[in-house]
């Protein structure tokens, strides 16, 4: 009944609710002043901000709202990023960026889905949210322009490393078609003329040319990786406050935490997010448990995997490295006591639990300077020089 009363209050208010369905070429707008009232639908060209303002004014006139009536809007996080949010807030519209994975959907095997239905669902949830139903969905924390810009370097570096692996695998695959295998592709260009097939013949001419082109692409990617790695190290050494490297340096003082992990943790989590508790932190990385209880059924489904995939993968690497570089820490001893004597599956389960505990410990270390119990430290300069030995 309380929810119904809130919706009734909303109906008597003078607010225009607006839900976006953002597409590459068109934007669909669903607008309504109250819960339960049929929305006004309009389609505009993507990015046509003047037309957007015009449609908002038309909707206010259509629903009998004052021209100065506030507008509350929302859209799902996606390819358009946050520029739309920044524009909307700059013109006085209260906007929310919604985590699409948190929107409730029907569990029917075949459910109808189109932009109109999605827009109506989004609009209804927006009104419910502002009526007080805060658990209707999850809101994305929008970074500032500087905070968002700071994430490009490590994300590009990660993408280039994946591309390098793809290039290497392609070269090995091409050689495998001729029954050949090499330990390293670093000097492949010099070795190509001397490679021989099963019958002692040289590689076919077109294959040789393709191998050379693929090797040149690999060399280009490797150079870009080296350039970005040097640039990142230089930023850490210089300590420019604009780069926000202090948390990076702080994390580097822990053995087992290298440049890759300290930079990613800072730029994705510790450098700008306002973490309130460890449960929120675990959810951010997708490392929270997902129990399933229904009647007599009671089981654990594993971790949620609903957070930052890159952060989660890095924490798994850090957890394995922590056991090696911090064997005397309380966290490592806890893992050995609980999981070291178990099966490989039990150890994999244990490393996930260790990763979650370690993420919380690193958060406390950055925020309050609380060193994880039993952990060994070093200078950040040493960590920067020796980063190749850790995550």
PyMOL commands that set and color helices and strands:
alter all, ss='L'
color gray80, all
select helices_A, chain A and resi 2-12+49-62+83-90+100-102+115-130+134-136+145-149+152-176+188-194+205-238+241-243+246-252+259-270+278-285+309-325+330-338+344-368+380-385+387-389
alter helices_A, ss='H'
color red, helices_A
select strands_A, chain A and resi 16-22+26-32+40-45+71-76+94-98+289-294+297-303
alter strands_A, ss='S'
color yellow, strands_A
deselect
rebuild
show_as cartoon
